[in-house]
Amino acid sequence: MAKSCATIIVSALCFLAFLDVALCSKDRFFIEGKVYCDTCRIQFFTRISKFLEGAKVKLVCRDEANAANKTFTGEAVTDKTGEYRIEVDGDHEEEICEVSLMESADKECSEIPTDGYGHFARISITGNDGITDPVRQANPLGFMVKNALPQCKEVLRELGFDDVGLLV
């Protein structure tokens, strides 16, 4: 009797697991990233950069064949550590997805870079890329101050750059 009850319970659990997979075939992903203040206006994080609380970011996925066709959008606001998290339903393998800066809560650090890649991060949102974790990490995004801090020359020299920004 105990053996048949155990068999029934195991069978029921297997069936429920199968049913869960069949009914919940919709993929769910989480995009995580950080937003910082670029205090040296160089579009990468340094020891004198700071993470920004209250910054707004937006995720947009577009059809690869027709970039005007938005397939998904989501927004988030950073916490006190500059981190955000955007929940995404569905697999977006055939789409181009990018997280971009929208608005800074820090008026002294609110300029969005217009050149380079500091204002957006491209991200792969698919279960067909060999990554089993549903969390996808986006590259850090940085708002810039109007004028670089005086300490930036020293910081850049520590990183191996000369006075005009070239690697030594």
C-alpha positions as CSV (number, residue, x, y, z in Angstrom):
1,M,0.0,0.0,0.0
2,A,2.8,2.4,1.0
3,K,4.6,1.6,-2.3
4,S,1.6,2.3,-4.4
5,C,0.9,5.6,-2.6
6,A,4.5,6.7,-3.2
7,T,4.1,5.8,-6.9
8,I,1.0,7.9,-7.1
9,I,2.6,10.9,-5.4
10,V,5.7,10.7,-7.6
11,S,3.5,10.3,-10.7
12,A,1.4,13.3,-9.7
13,L,4.5,15.4,-9.1
14,C,5.9,14.5,-12.5
15,F,2.6,15.3,-14.1
16,L,2.4,18.7,-12.4
17,A,6.0,19.5,-13.4
18,F,5.1,18.6,-17.0
19,L,1.9,20.7,-16.8
20,D,3.9,23.7,-15.5
21,V,6.3,23.5,-18.4
22,A,3.5,23.1,-20.9
23,L,1.4,26.0,-19.5
24,C,4.3,28.3,-18.6
25,S,6.2,28.1,-21.9
26,K,6.4,31.9,-21.9
27,D,10.0,32.9,-21.0
28,R,10.6,35.5,-18.3
29,F,13.8,37.4,-18.1
30,F,15.2,40.1,-15.8
31,I,17.5,42.9,-17.1
32,E,19.7,44.3,-14.4
33,G,22.2,47.1,-14.6
34,K,23.7,50.2,-12.9
35,V,23.6,53.9,-13.7
36,Y,26.5,56.2,-12.6
37,C,27.6,59.8,-12.7
38,D,30.6,60.2,-15.1
39,T,32.5,62.8,-13.2
40,C,35.4,62.8,-15.7
41,R,33.3,62.9,-18.9
42,I,35.1,59.9,-20.3
43,Q,32.2,57.4,-20.6
44,F,33.5,54.8,-18.2
45,F,33.4,54.3,-14.5
46,T,36.4,55.5,-12.4
47,R,37.2,55.6,-8.7
48,I,35.7,59.1,-8.5
49,S,32.5,58.2,-10.3
50,K,29.3,57.7,-8.2
51,F,26.2,55.6,-8.7
52,L,23.0,57.5,-9.1
53,E,19.8,56.9,-7.2
54,G,16.5,57.9,-9.0
55,A,17.8,57.7,-12.5
56,K,15.3,56.5,-15.2
57,V,16.2,54.0,-17.9
58,K,14.1,52.4,-20.7
59,L,14.4,49.1,-22.4
60,V,13.2,48.9,-26.0
61,C,13.2,45.9,-28.2
62,R,12.7,46.3,-31.9
63,D,12.1,43.9,-34.8
64,E,15.4,43.2,-36.4
65,A,13.9,43.4,-39.9
66,N,11.8,46.5,-39.3
67,A,13.5,48.7,-36.6
68,A,10.4,51.0,-36.5
69,N,8.4,48.1,-35.1
70,K,8.8,48.1,-31.2
71,T,8.0,44.7,-29.8
72,F,8.6,45.4,-26.1
73,T,9.3,48.4,-23.9
74,G,9.9,48.6,-20.1
75,E,11.2,51.3,-17.7
76,A,12.8,51.3,-14.3
77,V,14.2,53.7,-11.7
78,T,17.5,53.1,-9.9
79,D,17.7,52.4,-6.2
80,K,20.2,54.0,-3.7
81,T,23.0,51.8,-5.1
82,G,22.3,52.9,-8.7
83,E,20.8,49.5,-9.7
84,Y,17.7,48.9,-11.8
85,R,15.8,45.8,-12.8
86,I,13.4,45.4,-15.7
87,E,11.1,42.3,-16.0
88,V,10.7,41.0,-19.6
89,D,8.1,38.5,-20.7
90,G,8.8,36.4,-23.8
91,D,11.9,35.5,-25.9
92,H,13.3,38.3,-28.0
93,E,15.9,36.4,-30.0
94,E,15.0,37.9,-33.4
95,E,15.0,41.5,-32.0
96,I,17.4,44.2,-31.1
97,C,17.0,45.2,-27.4
98,E,18.7,48.2,-25.8
99,V,18.6,49.8,-22.4
100,S,19.0,53.6,-22.6
101,L,19.3,56.5,-20.3
102,M,16.2,58.7,-19.9
103,E,16.5,61.1,-16.9
104,S,18.8,61.7,-14.0
105,A,17.5,62.8,-10.6
106,D,20.9,64.6,-10.0
107,K,20.7,68.0,-11.7
108,E,24.5,68.4,-11.5
109,C,24.9,65.1,-13.4
110,S,22.2,64.9,-16.0
111,E,23.8,65.2,-19.4
112,I,23.2,62.2,-21.7
113,P,26.3,61.5,-23.9
114,T,25.5,61.8,-27.6
115,D,28.6,60.1,-29.0
116,G,30.1,56.7,-28.1
117,Y,28.2,54.0,-26.3
118,G,27.8,55.4,-22.8
119,H,24.1,56.2,-23.2
120,F,22.8,52.7,-24.2
121,A,23.6,49.1,-23.6
122,R,22.6,46.4,-26.1
123,I,21.4,43.2,-24.5
124,S,20.5,39.7,-25.6
125,I,17.1,38.5,-24.3
126,T,16.7,34.9,-25.4
127,G,16.8,31.4,-23.9
128,N,18.7,30.2,-27.0
129,D,22.1,31.6,-26.1
130,G,23.3,28.9,-23.7
131,I,22.7,31.1,-20.6
132,T,20.4,29.3,-18.2
133,D,20.0,32.2,-15.7
134,P,17.0,34.4,-16.5
135,V,19.0,37.5,-15.3
136,R,20.8,39.4,-18.0
137,Q,23.4,42.0,-17.0
138,A,23.5,45.2,-19.0
139,N,26.7,47.3,-19.2
140,P,26.7,50.3,-16.8
141,L,25.3,53.5,-18.2
142,G,26.5,57.0,-17.3
143,F,25.1,60.5,-17.1
144,M,27.8,63.2,-17.3
145,V,28.6,66.3,-15.3
146,K,28.9,69.6,-17.2
147,N,32.6,70.0,-16.3
148,A,35.0,67.3,-15.4
149,L,36.2,67.3,-11.8
150,P,39.8,68.6,-11.2
151,Q,40.9,65.2,-9.9
152,C,40.3,63.6,-13.3
153,K,43.8,64.3,-14.6
154,E,45.3,62.3,-11.7
155,V,42.7,59.5,-12.1
156,L,43.5,59.2,-15.9
157,R,47.2,59.2,-15.2
158,E,46.7,56.3,-12.7
159,L,44.8,54.4,-15.5
160,G,47.7,54.9,-17.9
161,F,46.4,57.9,-20.0
162,D,48.4,61.0,-20.8
163,D,47.2,64.6,-20.5
164,V,45.3,64.4,-23.8
165,G,43.6,61.1,-23.1
166,L,45.9,58.8,-25.0
167,L,47.1,55.5,-23.5
168,V,50.8,55.8,-22.5
